[in-house]
Amino acid sequence: MARKLATVAGYNAILLFVAELNGYRSGTVEDKTAFGHKCWLDGAQPHEVHERIWANRLYTELYGFTIAQMGGEDFYWSVPIELDASASMLQYIGILLGDKACLEATNVLSNGTLNDPWNLVTNVNRKLTKPVIMRQLYGSSKSAVAILNDFEMEYTAQEIEDLEEGLHTGAYGVANALKSFIIGNANLAPTIYPVVWGEQLEVPCNRHYREGDHPVVYSSITSSGTDAKLIHWKTIEVPNLKSFKRWTMTGLIHSLDSRVIDLVMQKLDWGIDIHDAVIINPEDAMTVRTAYAEALEAVYTDRESILNNYFASIGIKSTEKTQREWAKLKSMITPLDAPFKASIWAVK
């Protein structure tokens, strides 16, 4: 990690991350900072082992900084923190569609109040909501029951009913409509060349089904000089283009994730990027928050061309059906009531 002199700004960035490690989800920035401070003084221990290790190392750093400040000495951070986008999938959908509900839920639009984007289904805990809604919005065909069973989670019939309803209302409903439009109207080949924000990718089909066997004949020479034929039966794999279509929503979001995080990393002299998150020196927190907000604004500026080019590159054509579906999707959007300005709190 790059060696940087510790300041109060870095100290506060650590407190915010400590609060995140200990489960703080919604409130104000001030309250989150205060919660992180209390966690430090109380020696609060997060649930996951790696988070406990990380938190305890940061607690030691905070004590070291405080003692150095009291003695008028310099201190340098030796433990990094992580900043993570608040549900980047919903962020990009909100930006591409200009949907206020998605943008407020993910803190892209924020006055300092922090929302939990995975706590939008009334009476359902986020521990159930996040795995279900996130996978379904990315294109999973599994039901809420099947997904929760995969995670061996307990649930009630009412929670399942609420989750299914939540997928079709509010911010989740808008996101689900875009997913359904993209997956339902894509026309793919075994290899596609999607275009995302001016960058063209080459993506081979990642789903196949078996269709019989075919012989592969090999020739060999025996020790006596006789020509021998060896036959190997090879399974015929045919690209499953119907299943491949489910990748198209993931492809759009993850491509934007990588492009935006690349712009953020250009502002740093050291950091480790992980999809929509970065591990950084605490002193670089404001640099990351500002750079991320600026990158989101750039995506917003280009939102129409991003969608049009992506749609064309995955074979979505303008037909009566697609026009009708797009009009219905647009009717679900909550429009912005002011010029778009991304908040620095879009990253937690």
Contacts in CASP RR format, 6 or more apart in sequence:
PFRMAT RR
TARGET T0000
AUTHOR 0000-0000-0000
METHOD contacts of the structure
MODEL  1
MARKLATVAGYNAILLFVAELNGYRSGTVEDKTAFGHKCWLDGAQPHEVH
ERIWANRLYTELYGFTIAQMGGEDFYWSVPIELDASASMLQYIGILLGDK
ACLEATNVLSNGTLNDPWNLVTNVNRKLTKPVIMRQLYGSSKSAVAILND
FEMEYTAQEIEDLEEGLHTGAYGVANALKSFIIGNANLAPTIYPVVWGEQ
LEVPCNRHYREGDHPVVYSSITSSGTDAKLIHWKTIEVPNLKSFKRWTMT
GLIHSLDSRVIDLVMQKLDWGIDIHDAVIINPEDAMTVRTAYAEALEAVY
TDRESILNNYFASIGIKSTEKTQREWAKLKSMITPLDAPFKASIWAVK
1 77 0 8 1.000
1 78 0 8 1.000
1 80 0 8 1.000
1 270 0 8 1.000
1 271 0 8 1.000
1 281 0 8 1.000
2 269 0 8 1.000
2 270 0 8 1.000
2 271 0 8 1.000
2 281 0 8 1.000
3 76 0 8 1.000
4 76 0 8 1.000
4 77 0 8 1.000
4 281 0 8 1.000
4 283 0 8 1.000
4 284 0 8 1.000
5 74 0 8 1.000
5 75 0 8 1.000
5 76 0 8 1.000
5 283 0 8 1.000
6 65 0 8 1.000
6 68 0 8 1.000
6 74 0 8 1.000
6 75 0 8 1.000
6 76 0 8 1.000
6 77 0 8 1.000
6 282 0 8 1.000
6 283 0 8 1.000
7 283 0 8 1.000
9 283 0 8 1.000
9 285 0 8 1.000
9 286 0 8 1.000
10 77 0 8 1.000
10 282 0 8 1.000
10 283 0 8 1.000
10 285 0 8 1.000
11 62 0 8 1.000
11 65 0 8 1.000
11 282 0 8 1.000
12 33 0 8 1.000
13 81 0 8 1.000
13 282 0 8 1.000
13 283 0 8 1.000
13 285 0 8 1.000
13 286 0 8 1.000
14 58 0 8 1.000
14 61 0 8 1.000
14 62 0 8 1.000
14 77 0 8 1.000
14 81 0 8 1.000
14 282 0 8 1.000
15 33 0 8 1.000
15 36 0 8 1.000
15 37 0 8 1.000
15 40 0 8 1.000
15 62 0 8 1.000
16 29 0 8 1.000
16 32 0 8 1.000
16 33 0 8 1.000
16 36 0 8 1.000
16 285 0 8 1.000
16 348 0 8 1.000
17 58 0 8 1.000
17 81 0 8 1.000
17 82 0 8 1.000
17 83 0 8 1.000
17 282 0 8 1.000
18 36 0 8 1.000
18 39 0 8 1.000
18 40 0 8 1.000
18 55 0 8 1.000
18 58 0 8 1.000
18 59 0 8 1.000
18 62 0 8 1.000
19 32 0 8 1.000
19 33 0 8 1.000
19 35 0 8 1.000
19 36 0 8 1.000
19 39 0 8 1.000
20 32 0 8 1.000
20 84 0 8 1.000
20 348 0 8 1.000
21 39 0 8 1.000
21 46 0 8 1.000
21 51 0 8 1.000
21 54 0 8 1.000
21 55 0 8 1.000
22 35 0 8 1.000
22 36 0 8 1.000
22 39 0 8 1.000
22 44 0 8 1.000
22 46 0 8 1.000
22 55 0 8 1.000
23 46 0 8 1.000
24 32 0 8 1.000
24 35 0 8 1.000
24 36 0 8 1.000
25 114 0 8 1.000
25 116 0 8 1.000
25 119 0 8 1.000
25 126 0 8 1.000
26 114 0 8 1.000
26 115 0 8 1.000
26 116 0 8 1.000
26 119 0 8 1.000
27 113 0 8 1.000
27 114 0 8 1.000
27 115 0 8 1.000
28 112 0 8 1.000
28 113 0 8 1.000
28 114 0 8 1.000
29 112 0 8 1.000
29 114 0 8 1.000
29 345 0 8 1.000
32 114 0 8 1.000
38 44 0 8 1.000
39 55 0 8 1.000
40 58 0 8 1.000
40 59 0 8 1.000
40 62 0 8 1.000
43 55 0 8 1.000
43 56 0 8 1.000
43 59 0 8 1.000
44 55 0 8 1.000
45 52 0 8 1.000
45 55 0 8 1.000
45 56 0 8 1.000
46 52 0 8 1.000
46 54 0 8 1.000
46 55 0 8 1.000
54 79 0 8 1.000
57 79 0 8 1.000
58 79 0 8 1.000
58 81 0 8 1.000
60 79 0 8 1.000
61 77 0 8 1.000
61 78 0 8 1.000
61 79 0 8 1.000
64 75 0 8 1.000
65 75 0 8 1.000
65 77 0 8 1.000
68 74 0 8 1.000
68 75 0 8 1.000
69 75 0 8 1.000
77 281 0 8 1.000
77 282 0 8 1.000
77 283 0 8 1.000
80 271 0 8 1.000
80 272 0 8 1.000
80 279 0 8 1.000
80 280 0 8 1.000
80 281 0 8 1.000
80 282 0 8 1.000
81 279 0 8 1.000
81 280 0 8 1.000
81 282 0 8 1.000
81 285 0 8 1.000
82 277 0 8 1.000
82 278 0 8 1.000
82 279 0 8 1.000
82 280 0 8 1.000
83 277 0 8 1.000
83 278 0 8 1.000
83 280 0 8 1.000
83 285 0 8 1.000
83 288 0 8 1.000
83 289 0 8 1.000
83 347 0 8 1.000
83 348 0 8 1.000
84 276 0 8 1.000
84 277 0 8 1.000
84 347 0 8 1.000
84 348 0 8 1.000
85 91 0 8 1.000
85 106 0 8 1.000
85 257 0 8 1.000
85 276 0 8 1.000
85 277 0 8 1.000
85 292 0 8 1.000
85 346 0 8 1.000
85 347 0 8 1.000
85 348 0 8 1.000
86 106 0 8 1.000
86 107 0 8 1.000
86 108 0 8 1.000
86 115 0 8 1.000
86 117 0 8 1.000
86 345 0 8 1.000
86 346 0 8 1.000
86 347 0 8 1.000
86 348 0 8 1.000
87 105 0 8 1.000
87 106 0 8 1.000
87 117 0 8 1.000
87 118 0 8 1.000
87 134 0 8 1.000
88 106 0 8 1.000
88 253 0 8 1.000
88 256 0 8 1.000
88 257 0 8 1.000
88 260 0 8 1.000
88 275 0 8 1.000
88 276 0 8 1.000
89 134 0 8 1.000
89 137 0 8 1.000
89 138 0 8 1.000
89 175 0 8 1.000
89 253 0 8 1.000
90 102 0 8 1.000
90 105 0 8 1.000
90 106 0 8 1.000
90 117 0 8 1.000
90 137 0 8 1.000
90 171 0 8 1.000
90 175 0 8 1.000
91 102 0 8 1.000
91 103 0 8 1.000
91 106 0 8 1.000
91 108 0 8 1.000
91 296 0 8 1.000
91 346 0 8 1.000
92 252 0 8 1.000
92 253 0 8 1.000
92 256 0 8 1.000
92 257 0 8 1.000
92 299 0 8 1.000
93 99 0 8 1.000
93 102 0 8 1.000
93 174 0 8 1.000
93 175 0 8 1.000
93 178 0 8 1.000
93 253 0 8 1.000
94 102 0 8 1.000
94 103 0 8 1.000
94 106 0 8 1.000
94 108 0 8 1.000
94 171 0 8 1.000
94 174 0 8 1.000
94 175 0 8 1.000
95 103 0 8 1.000
95 108 0 8 1.000
95 296 0 8 1.000
95 299 0 8 1.000
95 300 0 8 1.000
95 303 0 8 1.000
95 340 0 8 1.000
96 178 0 8 1.000
96 299 0 8 1.000
96 303 0 8 1.000
96 306 0 8 1.000
96 307 0 8 1.000
97 174 0 8 1.000
97 178 0 8 1.000
97 303 0 8 1.000
97 329 0 8 1.000
97 330 0 8 1.000
97 333 0 8 1.000
98 300 0 8 1.000
98 303 0 8 1.000
98 333 0 8 1.000
98 335 0 8 1.000
98 336 0 8 1.000
98 340 0 8 1.000
99 171 0 8 1.000
99 174 0 8 1.000
99 333 0 8 1.000
99 334 0 8 1.000
99 335 0 8 1.000
100 109 0 8 1.000
100 334 0 8 1.000
100 335 0 8 1.000
100 336 0 8 1.000
100 337 0 8 1.000
101 170 0 8 1.000
101 171 0 8 1.000
101 174 0 8 1.000
101 334 0 8 1.000
102 108 0 8 1.000
102 171 0 8 1.000
102 174 0 8 1.000
102 175 0 8 1.000
103 109 0 8 1.000
103 336 0 8 1.000
104 110 0 8 1.000
104 115 0 8 1.000
105 115 0 8 1.000
105 117 0 8 1.000
105 120 0 8 1.000
105 171 0 8 1.000
106 115 0 8 1.000
106 117 0 8 1.000
106 346 0 8 1.000
107 114 0 8 1.000
107 115 0 8 1.000
107 117 0 8 1.000
107 343 0 8 1.000
107 345 0 8 1.000
107 346 0 8 1.000
107 348 0 8 1.000
108 296 0 8 1.000
108 342 0 8 1.000
108 343 0 8 1.000
108 346 0 8 1.000
109 336 0 8 1.000
109 342 0 8 1.000
109 343 0 8 1.000
110 343 0 8 1.000
110 345 0 8 1.000
110 346 0 8 1.000
111 343 0 8 1.000
112 343 0 8 1.000
112 345 0 8 1.000
114 345 0 8 1.000
114 348 0 8 1.000
116 126 0 8 1.000
117 171 0 8 1.000
118 126 0 8 1.000
118 129 0 8 1.000
118 130 0 8 1.000
118 133 0 8 1.000
118 134 0 8 1.000
119 126 0 8 1.000
119 129 0 8 1.000
120 129 0 8 1.000
120 166 0 8 1.000
120 170 0 8 1.000
120 171 0 8 1.000
120 172 0 8 1.000
121 129 0 8 1.000
121 133 0 8 1.000
121 162 0 8 1.000
121 163 0 8 1.000
121 165 0 8 1.000
121 166 0 8 1.000
121 172 0 8 1.000
122 162 0 8 1.000
123 158 0 8 1.000
123 159 0 8 1.000
123 162 0 8 1.000
124 159 0 8 1.000
124 162 0 8 1.000
124 163 0 8 1.000
127 153 0 8 1.000
128 148 0 8 1.000
128 153 0 8 1.000
128 155 0 8 1.000
128 159 0 8 1.000
128 163 0 8 1.000
129 163 0 8 1.000
131 147 0 8 1.000
131 148 0 8 1.000
131 151 0 8 1.000
131 153 0 8 1.000
132 144 0 8 1.000
132 147 0 8 1.000
132 148 0 8 1.000
132 163 0 8 1.000
132 167 0 8 1.000
133 163 0 8 1.000
133 166 0 8 1.000
133 167 0 8 1.000
133 172 0 8 1.000
135 142 0 8 1.000
135 147 0 8 1.000
136 142 0 8 1.000
136 144 0 8 1.000
136 147 0 8 1.000
136 167 0 8 1.000
136 176 0 8 1.000
136 179 0 8 1.000
137 167 0 8 1.000
137 172 0 8 1.000
137 175 0 8 1.000
137 176 0 8 1.000
137 179 0 8 1.000
137 249 0 8 1.000
138 179 0 8 1.000
138 249 0 8 1.000
138 250 0 8 1.000
138 253 0 8 1.000
139 179 0 8 1.000
139 183 0 8 1.000
139 246 0 8 1.000
139 249 0 8 1.000
139 250 0 8 1.000
140 147 0 8 1.000
140 246 0 8 1.000
141 246 0 8 1.000
142 150 0 8 1.000
143 164 0 8 1.000
144 155 0 8 1.000
144 160 0 8 1.000
144 163 0 8 1.000
144 164 0 8 1.000
145 155 0 8 1.000
145 160 0 8 1.000
148 155 0 8 1.000
148 160 0 8 1.000
166 172 0 8 1.000
166 173 0 8 1.000
167 173 0 8 1.000
167 176 0 8 1.000
168 176 0 8 1.000
170 332 0 8 1.000
173 332 0 8 1.000
174 329 0 8 1.000
174 332 0 8 1.000
174 333 0 8 1.000
174 334 0 8 1.000
177 328 0 8 1.000
177 329 0 8 1.000
177 332 0 8 1.000
178 249 0 8 1.000
178 329 0 8 1.000
179 249 0 8 1.000
181 322 0 8 1.000
181 325 0 8 1.000
181 326 0 8 1.000
181 329 0 8 1.000
182 248 0 8 1.000
182 249 0 8 1.000
182 252 0 8 1.000
182 311 0 8 1.000
182 314 0 8 1.000
182 316 0 8 1.000
183 245 0 8 1.000
183 246 0 8 1.000
183 248 0 8 1.000
183 249 0 8 1.000
184 245 0 8 1.000
185 311 0 8 1.000
185 315 0 8 1.000
185 316 0 8 1.000
185 317 0 8 1.000
185 321 0 8 1.000
185 322 0 8 1.000
185 325 0 8 1.000
186 245 0 8 1.000
186 248 0 8 1.000
186 314 0 8 1.000
186 315 0 8 1.000
186 316 0 8 1.000
187 314 0 8 1.000
187 315 0 8 1.000
187 316 0 8 1.000
187 317 0 8 1.000
188 205 0 8 1.000
188 241 0 8 1.000
188 244 0 8 1.000
188 245 0 8 1.000
188 248 0 8 1.000
188 314 0 8 1.000
188 315 0 8 1.000
189 241 0 8 1.000
190 204 0 8 1.000
190 205 0 8 1.000
190 239 0 8 1.000
190 241 0 8 1.000
191 202 0 8 1.000
191 203 0 8 1.000
191 204 0 8 1.000
191 205 0 8 1.000
192 202 0 8 1.000
192 203 0 8 1.000
192 313 0 8 1.000
192 314 0 8 1.000
193 200 0 8 1.000
193 201 0 8 1.000
193 202 0 8 1.000
193 203 0 8 1.000
193 313 0 8 1.000
194 200 0 8 1.000
194 201 0 8 1.000
194 203 0 8 1.000
194 248 0 8 1.000
194 251 0 8 1.000
194 252 0 8 1.000
194 255 0 8 1.000
194 310 0 8 1.000
194 313 0 8 1.000
194 314 0 8 1.000
195 201 0 8 1.000
195 309 0 8 1.000
195 310 0 8 1.000
195 312 0 8 1.000
195 313 0 8 1.000
196 251 0 8 1.000
196 252 0 8 1.000
196 255 0 8 1.000
196 256 0 8 1.000
196 259 0 8 1.000
196 306 0 8 1.000
196 309 0 8 1.000
196 310 0 8 1.000
197 255 0 8 1.000
197 256 0 8 1.000
197 259 0 8 1.000
197 299 0 8 1.000
197 302 0 8 1.000
197 306 0 8 1.000
198 309 0 8 1.000
199 255 0 8 1.000
199 259 0 8 1.000
200 313 0 8 1.000
201 255 0 8 1.000
203 247 0 8 1.000
203 251 0 8 1.000
205 239 0 8 1.000
205 240 0 8 1.000
205 241 0 8 1.000
205 244 0 8 1.000
206 244 0 8 1.000
206 247 0 8 1.000
207 239 0 8 1.000
207 240 0 8 1.000
207 243 0 8 1.000
207 244 0 8 1.000
208 237 0 8 1.000
208 238 0 8 1.000
208 239 0 8 1.000
208 240 0 8 1.000
209 237 0 8 1.000
209 238 0 8 1.000
209 240 0 8 1.000
210 235 0 8 1.000
210 236 0 8 1.000
210 237 0 8 1.000
210 238 0 8 1.000
211 236 0 8 1.000
211 237 0 8 1.000
211 238 0 8 1.000
212 235 0 8 1.000
212 236 0 8 1.000
213 233 0 8 1.000
213 234 0 8 1.000
213 235 0 8 1.000
213 236 0 8 1.000
214 233 0 8 1.000
214 234 0 8 1.000
214 236 0 8 1.000
215 231 0 8 1.000
215 232 0 8 1.000
215 233 0 8 1.000
215 234 0 8 1.000
216 231 0 8 1.000
216 232 0 8 1.000
216 233 0 8 1.000
216 234 0 8 1.000
217 229 0 8 1.000
217 230 0 8 1.000
217 231 0 8 1.000
217 232 0 8 1.000
218 229 0 8 1.000
218 230 0 8 1.000
218 231 0 8 1.000
218 232 0 8 1.000
219 227 0 8 1.000
219 228 0 8 1.000
219 229 0 8 1.000
219 230 0 8 1.000
220 227 0 8 1.000
220 228 0 8 1.000
220 229 0 8 1.000
220 230 0 8 1.000
221 227 0 8 1.000
221 228 0 8 1.000
222 228 0 8 1.000
248 314 0 8 1.000
252 310 0 8 1.000
254 275 0 8 1.000
256 299 0 8 1.000
256 306 0 8 1.000
257 275 0 8 1.000
257 276 0 8 1.000
258 275 0 8 1.000
259 295 0 8 1.000
260 276 0 8 1.000
260 292 0 8 1.000
260 295 0 8 1.000
260 296 0 8 1.000
260 299 0 8 1.000
261 273 0 8 1.000
261 275 0 8 1.000
261 276 0 8 1.000
261 278 0 8 1.000
262 273 0 8 1.000
263 291 0 8 1.000
263 294 0 8 1.000
263 295 0 8 1.000
263 298 0 8 1.000
264 273 0 8 1.000
264 278 0 8 1.000
264 288 0 8 1.000
264 291 0 8 1.000
264 292 0 8 1.000
264 295 0 8 1.000
265 271 0 8 1.000
265 273 0 8 1.000
265 278 0 8 1.000
266 291 0 8 1.000
267 287 0 8 1.000
267 288 0 8 1.000
267 291 0 8 1.000
268 278 0 8 1.000
268 280 0 8 1.000
268 284 0 8 1.000
268 287 0 8 1.000
268 288 0 8 1.000
270 280 0 8 1.000
270 281 0 8 1.000
270 284 0 8 1.000
271 278 0 8 1.000
271 279 0 8 1.000
271 280 0 8 1.000
271 281 0 8 1.000
271 284 0 8 1.000
272 278 0 8 1.000
272 279 0 8 1.000
272 280 0 8 1.000
278 288 0 8 1.000
280 288 0 8 1.000
286 344 0 8 1.000
288 347 0 8 1.000
289 344 0 8 1.000
289 345 0 8 1.000
289 346 0 8 1.000
289 347 0 8 1.000
290 344 0 8 1.000
292 342 0 8 1.000
292 344 0 8 1.000
292 346 0 8 1.000
292 347 0 8 1.000
293 342 0 8 1.000
293 343 0 8 1.000
293 344 0 8 1.000
293 346 0 8 1.000
294 342 0 8 1.000
296 342 0 8 1.000
296 346 0 8 1.000
297 340 0 8 1.000
297 341 0 8 1.000
297 342 0 8 1.000
299 306 0 8 1.000
300 340 0 8 1.000
300 342 0 8 1.000
316 322 0 8 1.000
END
